[in-house]
Amino acid sequence: MEKDMNYGSDYKFIPATSIGSGMGIEVLPDLYCHTIQIVNIILVGTADHFVLVDAGMPRSAKEIISITNERFGENSRPKAIILTHGRSFRSCWVHY
C-alpha cells in the first residue's frame, strides 16, 4: 500500500471547532484521544501495531499524520482505520 493519500475534488473545509480542538490525552499507554475541531480521533496500540479510530474532519490529514508521527515515530502508518459511523466528513480523506 504505497499509494499517496489525497483529498477528493468535492472536499470542503467545515468551519466548526470546540475549545478542546488540538488537545490530546493519553488515557492509557496504548490509548490516546485527540480532538480535531469538533470530533475525536483515537489511536489504539503501540508503535509496532496501532489503529486509528475515526478519520477526523476535512483537511485534518496533516494533523493526524503529525500526531501519529509524534506518538509512534516518523512515517508511522496505522494497521487499520476504523470508522465508527458513516458521516461523509469523517471518511472523505480516506483514499486507498
N, C-alpha and C positions, 0 to 999 in steps of 0.2 A: 504494500500500500504506500507507494512513494508518490502519490498524487498530491498536488498542491490544493489546499482548500481555498475557496474564493466565494465571494458573495454573488447571488443571482441578480439578474437585471432588475427585478422588482423589489430589491432590498431597500428598506426605508428606515431611517432613524426614528424612534418613538421618544418624544421629549417628556419622559416621566422619570422621576427619581424619588429616593427616600433619604432620610438623614443617615441611614446605615450604609448607603452606597459607597463602595470602595473599602469597606471594612470586612475583616475576616476573623474567625476564631477557630482555634484548634480545640475541638470538643474532646477528642482522644488522640493519641499519637497517630492513628491511622484514619482519622475522620476530621476533615476541615471544611467549614462552611464559609462562604464568601458572598456578599451581596453586591450585585451589579444592577444599578438603577433601582428597579422595584422587584427583582427576582433574586432568588438564592441559587447558587451552584454549590455542589458538594463534591469534594474529592475524597474517595474512599480507597484506602490501600497505602502501599509504600512505593518507593521509587522503582522497585522491581516489578510491581504489578498494581496498577490503580485504575479506577474507573471514574468517569465524570458523570455526575447525576445532574441532568438538565443542561441546556446549552446557552443559558444567558439570554440577553436581549440583542436585537440587531446591533451590529458594529461592536460587539463585545469580544470578538475572537482574539484580538490582540491582547486584551486584558486577561482573558482566560489563559492564553499561551504564557504570558508573563507570570501569572500566579503559579502555573504548573512548573515552569522553569525554575522559579524561586524555591518552590517546595520540593521538587523531585530532581532538579538538575536540568541543565541546558538541553534543549531538543527532546524533552520527555514527551511521550505520547500515551494517552490512555489506551487500555486494552479494549475498552468499550465506552460508548456514550449511551446512557440510559435516559430516555425522555419520559417524564412522569405523566405527562398529558399532552394532548395534541394541539395546543395553540400554535399557530404558524410562527409567531415571533420567537418561540423557543427553539425551533428547529431550522429556521431559514438559513443559517450559516453552515449547517452540517451538510457537506457535499462529499461524496466518495466516487 
